[in-house]
Every structure is written in structure tokens, then in C-alpha cells.
Amino acid sequence: MRESEDLINEAQKLVSTHLNKVMDRKTTQWSEIKNEITDTIAPFLYEKTKRRPMVLPIIMEV
């Protein structure tokens, strides 16, 4: 896990940036937001690890 901290931090920044773009479009559909997260993070993780992990975005309304 310690080796993955940098990878996780990069992934968080990437997802955060893309979510801000989604919010600017005023998207309210949970499925569209989840798809955007998956479409953003999956290629990033493959590029960094050469593996295709299963990405399961979980969104909690606060």
C-alpha cells in the first residue's frame, strides 16, 4: 500500500478534476457521473500499472 500512495494521490486528483468538469455541466444523473469516473480512471490505471482493475465507483449523497 505504501508504494501505491503516489498512484492513489494522482488518481484522486485526476478524478477530482474530471468531476469538477461534470459538475460544471450541471449533470445530475448518477449513472453518468459513475461512467465518467470509470472512463477517466480505467485508462489511467492501465497506463500506470499495465493491469485492468475493476473500477466500481460508489457515490454517497451527503
Backbone bond lengths (Angstrom), bond angles and torsions (degrees), N, CA, C in turn:
res aa  C-N    CA-C-N  psi(-1)  N-CA   C-N-CA  omega(-1)  CA-C   N-CA-C  phi
1 M - - - 1.452 - - 1.530 110.67 -
2 R 1.320 118.04 -35.53 1.454 119.95 -178.65 1.518 111.64 -62.36
3 E 1.340 116.26 -36.67 1.457 119.59 179.72 1.525 110.44 -69.30
4 S 1.308 116.84 -22.75 1.457 121.31 -175.32 1.524 113.35 -89.10
5 E 1.306 118.04 -6.13 1.462 120.20 -176.47 1.519 112.31 -57.37
6 D 1.331 117.19 -44.28 1.458 120.26 179.81 1.523 110.49 -63.97
7 L 1.318 116.54 -42.27 1.458 121.39 178.97 1.525 110.43 -62.17
8 I 1.311 116.82 -44.24 1.464 121.18 -179.99 1.521 110.45 -64.90
9 N 1.317 117.72 -42.19 1.460 120.82 178.60 1.524 111.45 -62.95
10 E 1.329 117.34 -42.47 1.464 120.79 177.38 1.523 110.76 -62.61
11 A 1.321 116.05 -42.43 1.467 120.73 -179.86 1.531 110.74 -63.79
12 Q 1.313 117.00 -40.92 1.462 120.63 178.86 1.525 110.92 -62.50
13 K 1.314 116.95 -43.46 1.469 120.30 179.10 1.524 110.77 -63.55
14 L 1.329 116.21 -42.68 1.457 121.04 179.96 1.524 111.04 -62.20
15 V 1.317 117.27 -47.98 1.461 121.29 -179.98 1.521 110.59 -64.81
16 S 1.306 117.33 -40.79 1.457 121.08 179.18 1.528 111.05 -60.49
17 T 1.308 116.61 -44.18 1.463 121.23 178.85 1.524 110.91 -61.22
18 H 1.316 116.43 -46.06 1.462 119.73 -179.26 1.527 112.04 -69.20
19 L 1.315 117.64 -34.71 1.466 119.72 177.63 1.520 111.49 -67.12
20 N 1.317 116.86 -34.69 1.462 119.35 176.07 1.528 110.35 -62.82
21 K 1.325 117.19 -38.79 1.471 120.69 177.31 1.524 110.58 -65.29
22 V 1.330 116.79 -39.99 1.463 120.94 178.58 1.528 109.69 -64.41
23 M 1.317 117.09 -42.36 1.456 120.63 179.99 1.534 111.38 -66.74
24 D 1.327 117.21 -32.51 1.465 120.46 176.46 1.526 111.36 -64.31
25 R 1.342 116.28 -28.40 1.468 120.69 178.09 1.520 111.11 -82.17
26 K 1.323 117.40 -0.78 1.469 123.49 179.78 1.529 111.96 61.57
27 T 1.319 117.19 37.36 1.459 122.09 178.10 1.520 109.74 -74.67
28 T 1.326 115.96 131.30 1.460 120.07 179.74 1.527 112.19 -120.43
29 Q 1.304 118.33 -1.21 1.455 122.06 179.97 1.528 109.77 -82.36
30 W 1.339 116.49 119.72 1.459 120.84 -178.56 1.520 111.06 -59.70
31 S 1.323 117.06 -39.89 1.469 120.19 -177.71 1.526 111.24 -63.91
32 E 1.310 116.98 -37.80 1.467 120.37 178.76 1.534 111.10 -67.34
33 I 1.318 115.95 -39.02 1.462 120.52 178.59 1.525 110.12 -66.72
34 K 1.331 117.22 -43.66 1.464 120.98 178.33 1.520 111.39 -62.41
35 N 1.325 116.59 -42.13 1.465 120.64 178.56 1.525 111.11 -63.55
36 E 1.306 116.52 -39.09 1.465 120.74 178.52 1.532 110.51 -62.94
37 I 1.316 116.94 -41.77 1.461 121.08 178.06 1.526 110.38 -62.92
38 T 1.325 116.05 -48.19 1.469 120.60 -179.37 1.524 110.98 -62.16
39 D 1.334 116.46 -45.37 1.464 120.95 -178.84 1.523 112.18 -66.49
40 T 1.297 116.98 -23.24 1.464 121.37 179.21 1.525 111.34 -84.51
41 I 1.315 116.44 -46.31 1.462 120.31 -170.11 1.528 113.44 -83.86
42 A 1.323 117.93 -32.22 1.466 120.61 -176.92 1.534 112.34 -60.04
43 P 1.341 119.63 -51.19 1.472 118.56 178.76 1.535 112.83 -64.17
44 F 1.333 116.20 -34.84 1.461 120.66 178.46 1.523 110.27 -61.81
45 L 1.340 116.77 -48.00 1.462 120.03 -179.22 1.522 111.62 -65.75
46 Y 1.319 117.36 -37.17 1.460 119.18 178.30 1.535 110.46 -65.29
47 E 1.320 115.83 -41.85 1.472 120.32 179.86 1.528 111.17 -61.20
48 K 1.314 116.48 -39.93 1.463 120.96 -176.16 1.531 113.50 -81.84
49 T 1.342 117.08 -34.20 1.466 119.51 -171.97 1.520 114.20 -115.12
50 K 1.336 116.89 -12.81 1.484 122.56 -174.75 1.525 110.87 59.73
51 R 1.320 115.62 30.69 1.463 122.77 176.06 1.517 108.17 -132.86
52 R 1.304 116.01 158.10 1.465 121.09 179.79 1.539 109.75 -116.13
53 P 1.326 116.30 82.02 1.470 117.73 179.60 1.523 110.64 -71.57
54 M 1.317 115.90 156.13 1.448 120.54 176.62 1.533 107.57 -76.32
55 V 1.314 116.53 124.75 1.462 121.57 -179.54 1.525 107.65 -103.10
56 L 1.327 115.45 118.45 1.458 121.32 -179.64 1.520 109.19 -122.19
57 P 1.338 117.44 90.34 1.461 118.88 -179.95 1.537 110.56 -71.52
58 I 1.303 115.02 133.81 1.454 121.52 177.36 1.522 107.50 -120.99
59 I 1.308 116.00 121.35 1.458 121.19 -177.00 1.518 107.81 -111.18
60 M 1.325 115.39 129.27 1.459 120.41 179.10 1.519 108.62 -116.07
61 E 1.299 116.17 128.03 1.443 120.89 177.60 1.520 108.87 -80.68
62 V 1.318 116.25 130.26 1.458 120.33 -177.19 1.513 110.24 -111.61
